[in-house]
Amino acid sequence: MSRPSAARTALLDAAERLFAAEGIATVSDRRIAEAAGNSNHSAVGYYFGGRHGLLEALISRHLGAVEESRRAIFEQSDSLLGDIRALVVPATNALADLPRPSHRARFIRQAMNDPAAFPLWRSAEKTAQTAVLITRSIVARLGHLHAGVVTGRATLMAQVVTNACAEVEARAERDGTDPRWHDVGAFLSDALAGMLAAPVTNPLTANPLTETPVP
């Protein structure tokens, strides 16, 4: 690895670790540089153009790690469960490939709840071709349900995966145990397939998770 590449990776790793532990808004670029062992306190600006570019690089690193696996699993899918596995399992497999202790799942949870990072996350997801195709397939398989129900359950699905993975990662670091990411991916996929296809008790006039009107 070249020195610039090594410096970028060290900054990404340090930022991911600090953001996961303390939140994104509370960690300065200078602290990230210091944690990465970089004597240039403006290293984030030099290598990424600032905080915006750093966040984009962190998000891109994760989504890039799952894209090929998602495509391969989705090509074999013939069911709702298969589609969900194509979304979830590559993410948990990517977490399994990280050195211990890992911090990525907790960074993702922070990013999903940070006003500056969340729009970048959503924008990156919309350009992730395989994820878009999988989402369309899931929506089509749930065509018997009201669109508002599907939207609300998809919101809940993202929250469940994000929070569950962050909690598993935190527990593994705290207890010094194996996160068993492959089992986590299978468990979440089964549970989410049941949730998405569950019967509807009451018709919706608004998504109760966001209070936005249903389509």
Residue frames as qw, qx, qy, qz and C-alpha x, y, z in Angstrom:
[[0.000, 0.889, 0.458, 0.000, 0.00, 0.00, 0.00],
 [0.389, 0.526, -0.040, 0.755, 1.39, 3.42, -0.95],
 [0.239, -0.144, -0.494, 0.823, 1.96, 6.02, 1.76],
 [0.327, -0.078, -0.063, -0.940, -1.01, 8.19, 0.64],
 [0.667, -0.216, -0.586, -0.405, -3.27, 5.12, 0.57],
 [0.547, -0.201, -0.698, 0.417, -2.03, 4.02, 3.99],
 [0.040, -0.038, -0.322, 0.945, -2.63, 7.52, 5.38],
 [0.500, -0.149, -0.287, -0.803, -6.16, 7.60, 3.97],
 [0.689, -0.225, -0.678, -0.117, -6.95, 4.18, 5.40],
 [0.394, -0.137, -0.617, 0.667, -5.59, 5.17, 8.81],
 [0.186, -0.026, 0.124, -0.974, -7.79, 8.28, 8.80],
 [0.627, -0.176, -0.473, -0.594, -10.85, 6.26, 7.78],
 [0.641, -0.202, -0.720, 0.174, -10.23, 3.68, 10.49],
 [0.223, -0.093, -0.492, 0.836, -9.67, 6.33, 13.15],
 [0.350, -0.084, -0.072, -0.930, -12.77, 8.28, 12.13],
 [0.665, -0.208, -0.612, -0.374, -14.91, 5.15, 12.07],
 [0.541, -0.198, -0.700, 0.422, -13.72, 4.18, 15.56],
 [0.082, -0.100, -0.354, 0.926, -14.20, 7.65, 17.07],
 [0.439, -0.114, -0.266, -0.851, -17.53, 8.30, 15.37],
 [0.632, -0.230, -0.721, -0.170, -18.82, 4.90, 16.53],
 [0.478, -0.258, -0.648, 0.534, -17.90, 5.60, 20.14],
 [0.165, -0.369, -0.320, 0.857, -18.69, 9.29, 20.49],
 [0.360, 0.798, 0.432, -0.218, -20.95, 10.38, 17.65],
 [0.613, 0.454, 0.283, 0.582, -20.09, 12.23, 14.48],
 [0.040, 0.909, 0.126, 0.396, -20.73, 15.83, 15.46],
 [0.563, -0.819, 0.105, 0.021, -18.63, 15.71, 18.64],
 [0.803, -0.209, 0.297, 0.473, -15.36, 14.49, 17.07],
 [0.147, 0.881, -0.191, -0.408, -13.09, 17.09, 15.47],
 [0.802, 0.564, -0.179, 0.078, -11.03, 16.54, 12.33],
 [0.083, 0.739, -0.596, 0.305, -7.93, 17.29, 14.40],
 [0.656, -0.342, 0.601, -0.302, -8.71, 14.43, 16.81],
 [0.934, 0.310, 0.147, -0.095, -9.17, 12.08, 13.87],
 [0.543, 0.716, -0.390, 0.202, -5.75, 13.04, 12.50],
 [0.215, -0.631, 0.652, -0.360, -4.13, 12.57, 15.89],
 [0.819, -0.123, 0.486, -0.279, -5.81, 9.17, 16.39],
 [0.884, 0.467, 0.019, 0.017, -4.56, 8.13, 12.94],
 [0.737, -0.368, 0.207, 0.527, -1.01, 9.03, 13.93],
 [0.486, 0.616, 0.267, 0.559, -0.89, 11.85, 11.40],
 [0.406, -0.362, -0.208, 0.813, 1.13, 14.91, 12.44],
 [0.032, -0.172, -0.327, -0.929, -0.76, 17.09, 9.96],
 [0.185, 0.332, 0.689, -0.617, -3.80, 18.27, 11.89],
 [0.497, 0.476, -0.044, -0.724, -5.43, 19.27, 8.60],
 [0.155, -0.180, 0.924, 0.298, -5.06, 15.76, 7.18],
 [0.399, 0.489, 0.752, -0.190, -8.82, 15.23, 6.81],
 [0.343, 0.826, 0.056, -0.445, -9.03, 18.30, 4.62],
 [0.002, -0.608, 0.668, 0.430, -5.90, 17.32, 2.69],
 [0.143, -0.080, 0.965, 0.205, -6.99, 13.75, 1.89],
 [0.136, 0.490, 0.861, 0.003, -10.78, 14.10, 1.76],
 [0.028, 0.459, 0.314, 0.831, -11.51, 17.78, 1.22],
 [0.319, -0.319, 0.301, -0.840, -13.13, 18.06, 4.66],
 [0.426, -0.021, 0.765, -0.482, -15.74, 16.35, 6.81],
 [0.746, 0.396, 0.068, -0.530, -18.22, 15.90, 3.94],
 [0.604, 0.513, -0.588, -0.162, -15.68, 14.00, 1.85],
 [0.037, -0.321, 0.890, -0.322, -14.60, 11.90, 4.82],
 [0.601, 0.128, 0.576, -0.539, -18.17, 10.80, 5.51],
 [0.754, 0.484, -0.178, -0.407, -18.71, 10.00, 1.84],
 [0.389, 0.498, -0.775, 0.017, -15.57, 7.87, 1.84],
 [0.269, -0.166, 0.843, -0.435, -16.65, 5.98, 4.96],
 [0.714, 0.297, 0.350, -0.529, -20.08, 5.27, 3.51],
 [0.667, 0.561, -0.395, -0.291, -18.65, 4.30, 0.13],
 [0.088, 0.446, -0.880, 0.135, -16.21, 1.91, 1.80],
 [0.468, 0.034, 0.779, -0.415, -19.03, -0.03, 3.43],
 [0.728, 0.477, 0.187, -0.455, -21.38, -0.06, 0.44],
 [0.476, 0.621, -0.583, -0.217, -18.54, -1.08, -1.85],
 [0.126, -0.334, 0.915, -0.189, -17.76, -4.03, 0.42],
 [0.524, 0.201, 0.737, -0.377, -21.28, -5.46, 0.00],
 [0.524, 0.514, -0.168, -0.658, -22.11, -4.72, -3.65],
 [0.372, 0.341, -0.808, -0.304, -20.62, -7.78, -5.35],
 [0.031, 0.057, 0.959, -0.275, -22.01, -10.20, -2.77],
 [0.442, 0.399, 0.415, -0.688, -25.46, -8.62, -2.99],
 [0.527, 0.455, -0.409, -0.590, -25.46, -9.05, -6.73],
 [0.262, 0.215, -0.936, -0.093, -24.46, -12.71, -6.50],
 [0.149, 0.202, 0.866, -0.432, -27.09, -13.60, -3.89],
 [0.460, 0.454, 0.202, -0.736, -29.82, -11.61, -5.61],
 [0.418, 0.368, -0.641, -0.528, -29.20, -13.40, -8.90],
 [0.246, -0.013, -0.969, 0.019, -30.13, -16.65, -7.14],
 [0.251, 0.153, 0.590, -0.752, -33.19, -15.27, -5.33],
 [0.244, -0.263, -0.750, -0.556, -36.65, -16.59, -6.14],
 [0.422, -0.637, -0.645, 0.033, -38.53, -15.46, -3.02],
 [0.224, -0.915, -0.005, -0.336, -39.08, -12.62, -0.55],
 [0.766, -0.591, 0.178, 0.180, -36.68, -14.31, 1.88],
 [0.779, 0.168, 0.223, 0.562, -34.08, -14.60, -0.87],
 [0.224, 0.794, 0.108, 0.555, -34.37, -10.89, -1.62],
 [0.468, -0.861, 0.085, -0.180, -34.00, -9.96, 2.04],
 [0.859, -0.310, 0.205, 0.353, -30.99, -12.23, 2.39],
 [0.624, 0.474, 0.171, 0.598, -29.44, -10.42, -0.57],
 [0.053, -0.870, 0.027, -0.489, -29.71, -7.17, 1.38],
 [0.624, -0.733, 0.182, -0.199, -28.80, -8.37, 4.86],
 [0.950, -0.175, 0.121, 0.229, -26.31, -11.22, 4.56],
 [0.639, 0.504, -0.070, 0.578, -23.66, -9.32, 2.56],
 [0.148, -0.820, 0.180, -0.523, -23.70, -6.62, 5.24],
 [0.772, -0.568, 0.253, -0.135, -23.20, -9.07, 8.11],
 [0.926, 0.138, 0.069, 0.344, -20.59, -10.98, 6.09],
 [0.378, 0.718, -0.144, 0.566, -18.70, -7.71, 5.54],
 [0.444, -0.764, 0.269, -0.383, -18.75, -7.12, 9.28],
 [0.954, -0.246, 0.158, 0.062, -17.42, -10.66, 9.81],
 [0.790, 0.412, -0.026, 0.453, -14.43, -9.84, 7.59],
 [0.013, 0.883, -0.196, 0.425, -13.31, -6.87, 9.69],
 [0.432, 0.226, -0.685, 0.541, -10.52, -7.07, 12.29],
 [0.567, -0.672, -0.475, -0.029, -11.62, -7.41, 15.91],
 [0.236, 0.580, 0.668, -0.403, -12.82, -5.32, 17.54],
 [0.217, 0.409, 0.525, 0.714, -14.78, -3.76, 14.70],
 [0.010, 0.413, 0.356, -0.838, -16.60, -0.43, 14.85],
 [0.049, -0.069, -0.566, -0.820, -18.40, -0.26, 11.53],
 [0.232, -0.547, -0.781, -0.192, -21.86, -1.35, 12.66],
 [0.278, -0.694, -0.426, 0.508, -21.84, 1.29, 15.37],
 [0.130, -0.275, 0.248, 0.920, -20.59, 3.91, 12.93],
 [0.104, -0.309, -0.725, -0.607, -23.47, 3.04, 10.60],
 [0.263, -0.686, -0.666, 0.129, -25.94, 3.52, 13.45],
 [0.235, -0.576, -0.123, 0.773, -24.42, 6.91, 14.20],
 [0.072, -0.079, 0.501, 0.859, -24.56, 7.87, 10.51],
 [0.141, -0.474, -0.789, -0.365, -28.21, 6.85, 10.25],
 [0.310, -0.787, -0.504, 0.175, -29.03, 9.24, 13.10],
 [0.372, -0.431, 0.033, 0.822, -26.73, 12.15, 12.26],
 [0.373, 0.811, 0.269, -0.362, -28.23, 15.15, 10.42],
 [0.139, 0.756, -0.474, -0.429, -25.10, 15.66, 8.30],
 [0.165, -0.294, 0.915, 0.223, -24.35, 12.01, 7.53],
 [0.530, 0.324, 0.745, -0.243, -27.84, 10.63, 6.94],
 [0.556, 0.731, 0.035, -0.393, -28.51, 12.54, 3.68],
 [0.164, 0.632, -0.715, -0.251, -25.15, 11.32, 2.36],
 [0.349, -0.075, 0.929, -0.094, -26.10, 7.77, 3.29],
 [0.589, 0.526, 0.512, -0.337, -29.46, 7.99, 1.54],
 [0.427, 0.774, -0.271, -0.381, -27.88, 9.51, -1.55],
 [0.006, -0.481, 0.863, 0.155, -25.26, 6.75, -1.72],
 [0.480, 0.135, 0.842, -0.205, -27.91, 4.05, -1.30],
 [0.595, 0.647, 0.242, -0.411, -29.90, 5.43, -4.22],
 [0.420, 0.720, -0.487, -0.261, -26.89, 5.00, -6.50],
 [0.304, -0.308, 0.901, -0.032, -26.12, 1.45, -5.27],
 [0.507, 0.161, -0.536, -0.656, -27.61, -0.37, -8.25],
 [0.401, -0.082, -0.912, -0.020, -28.06, -3.81, -6.73],
 [0.000, -0.265, -0.687, 0.677, -29.71, -2.48, -3.57],
 [0.401, 0.264, -0.041, -0.876, -32.15, -0.52, -5.73],
 [0.529, 0.092, -0.711, -0.454, -33.01, -3.63, -7.76],
 [0.278, -0.145, -0.905, 0.286, -33.50, -5.71, -4.62],
 [0.163, 0.266, 0.459, -0.832, -35.76, -3.09, -3.08],
 [0.505, 0.205, -0.307, -0.780, -37.91, -2.99, -6.22],
 [0.482, 0.004, -0.857, -0.180, -38.19, -6.77, -6.17],
 [0.113, -0.203, -0.800, 0.552, -39.26, -6.77, -2.52],
 [0.331, 0.272, 0.176, -0.886, -41.90, -4.12, -3.20],
 [0.542, 0.150, -0.566, -0.603, -43.22, -6.16, -6.14],
 [0.395, -0.077, -0.912, 0.081, -43.46, -9.32, -4.02],
 [0.047, -0.363, -0.671, 0.644, -45.46, -7.35, -1.45],
 [0.121, -0.140, -0.404, -0.896, -47.82, -5.92, -4.06],
 [0.398, -0.512, -0.731, -0.212, -50.82, -7.34, -2.20],
 [0.388, -0.569, -0.451, 0.568, -50.13, -4.93, 0.67],
 [0.103, 0.976, 0.190, 0.009, -50.91, -1.22, 0.75],
 [0.584, 0.566, -0.184, 0.551, -47.91, 0.84, -0.37],
 [0.235, -0.776, 0.263, -0.523, -47.93, 2.74, 2.90],
 [0.892, -0.406, 0.176, -0.089, -47.64, -0.47, 4.88],
 [0.888, 0.243, -0.021, 0.390, -44.68, -1.57, 2.77],
 [0.264, 0.733, -0.203, 0.593, -42.98, 1.81, 3.23],
 [0.521, -0.707, 0.254, -0.406, -43.47, 1.74, 6.99],
 [0.956, -0.237, 0.162, 0.054, -42.18, -1.80, 7.31],
 [0.739, 0.467, -0.105, 0.474, -39.17, -1.01, 5.14],
 [0.059, -0.792, 0.280, -0.539, -38.35, 1.85, 7.52],
 [0.765, -0.526, 0.281, -0.244, -38.60, -0.52, 10.45],
 [0.966, 0.151, -0.001, 0.209, -36.47, -3.10, 8.63],
 [0.471, 0.643, -0.260, 0.546, -33.61, -0.62, 8.24],
 [0.349, -0.713, 0.335, -0.508, -33.85, 0.33, 11.91],
 [0.938, -0.287, 0.155, -0.118, -33.87, -3.29, 13.06],
 [0.879, 0.293, -0.096, 0.363, -30.80, -4.25, 11.02],
 [0.245, 0.719, -0.274, 0.590, -28.87, -1.11, 11.99],
 [0.471, -0.652, 0.341, -0.487, -29.56, -1.33, 15.72],
 [0.978, -0.179, 0.089, -0.060, -29.24, -5.10, 15.99],
 [0.807, 0.374, -0.176, 0.421, -25.85, -5.15, 14.28],
 [0.063, 0.720, -0.332, 0.606, -24.59, -2.24, 16.39],
 [0.697, -0.542, 0.277, -0.380, -25.65, -4.02, 19.59],
 [0.992, 0.024, -0.003, 0.123, -24.04, -7.31, 18.53],
 [0.587, 0.557, -0.250, 0.532, -20.80, -5.49, 17.70],
 [0.212, -0.712, 0.336, -0.579, -20.78, -3.61, 21.01],
 [0.871, -0.391, 0.188, -0.233, -21.45, -6.77, 23.01],
 [0.929, 0.226, -0.117, 0.268, -18.69, -8.64, 21.21],
 [0.349, 0.620, -0.345, 0.613, -16.15, -5.94, 22.07],
 [0.466, -0.630, 0.287, -0.551, -17.37, -5.66, 25.66],
 [0.899, -0.281, 0.269, -0.203, -17.37, -9.41, 26.34],
 [0.091, -0.584, 0.765, 0.256, -14.50, -10.42, 24.07],
 [0.671, 0.169, 0.711, -0.121, -16.74, -12.90, 22.25],
 [0.208, 0.060, 0.726, 0.652, -17.22, -13.94, 18.62],
 [0.377, 0.236, 0.077, -0.892, -20.01, -11.82, 17.06],
 [0.404, 0.232, 0.883, 0.051, -21.19, -14.85, 14.98],
 [0.248, 0.419, -0.141, -0.862, -22.13, -12.53, 12.11],
 [0.247, 0.025, -0.825, -0.508, -23.20, -15.35, 9.80],
 [0.144, -0.428, -0.873, 0.185, -25.80, -16.50, 12.33],
 [0.061, 0.513, 0.290, -0.806, -26.88, -12.89, 12.86],
 [0.226, 0.252, -0.472, -0.814, -27.48, -12.45, 9.12],
 [0.266, -0.186, -0.903, -0.281, -29.57, -15.61, 8.87],
 [0.118, -0.479, -0.737, 0.462, -31.61, -14.77, 11.97],
 [0.116, 0.472, 0.087, -0.870, -32.34, -11.21, 10.85],
 [0.233, 0.112, -0.658, -0.708, -33.31, -12.33, 7.34],
 [0.225, -0.332, -0.914, -0.065, -35.83, -14.87, 8.65],
 [0.085, -0.542, -0.573, 0.609, -37.32, -12.41, 11.13],
 [0.119, 0.417, -0.125, -0.892, -37.60, -9.57, 8.60],
 [0.202, -0.070, -0.798, -0.564, -39.23, -11.80, 5.97],
 [0.192, -0.494, -0.836, 0.143, -41.94, -12.62, 8.50],
 [0.057, -0.558, -0.313, 0.766, -42.38, -8.98, 9.48],
 [0.113, 0.259, -0.394, -0.875, -42.64, -7.68, 5.92],
 [0.326, -0.133, -0.789, -0.504, -45.24, -10.29, 4.91],
 [0.004, 0.252, 0.808, -0.533, -47.28, -10.15, 8.13],
 [0.002, -0.669, -0.684, -0.290, -51.05, -9.52, 7.85],
 [0.036, 0.288, -0.074, 0.954, -52.35, -5.98, 8.30],
 [0.118, -0.450, -0.789, 0.402, -54.65, -5.36, 11.27],
 [0.102, 0.810, 0.344, -0.463, -55.58, -1.71, 10.67],
 [0.546, 0.656, 0.254, 0.455, -55.52, 0.33, 7.46],
 [0.476, -0.359, -0.095, 0.797, -53.06, 3.22, 7.59],
 [0.227, 0.940, 0.247, 0.066, -53.72, 6.87, 6.98],
 [0.091, 0.899, -0.408, 0.129, -50.14, 7.72, 7.92],
 [0.732, 0.210, -0.569, 0.310, -46.92, 5.89, 8.47],
 [0.619, -0.767, -0.149, -0.080, -46.86, 5.64, 12.28],
 [0.789, -0.228, -0.015, 0.570, -43.05, 5.59, 12.34],
 [0.374, 0.061, 0.158, 0.912, -42.64, 8.90, 10.52],
 [0.150, 0.647, 0.487, -0.567, -46.12, 10.45, 10.68],
 [0.109, 0.309, -0.465, -0.822, -46.03, 11.05, 6.93],
 [0.746, 0.284, 0.162, -0.581, -49.19, 10.38, 4.86],
 [0.609, -0.022, 0.763, 0.218, -49.29, 7.03, 3.11],
 [0.027, 0.138, -0.600, -0.788, -49.41, 7.02, -0.71]]
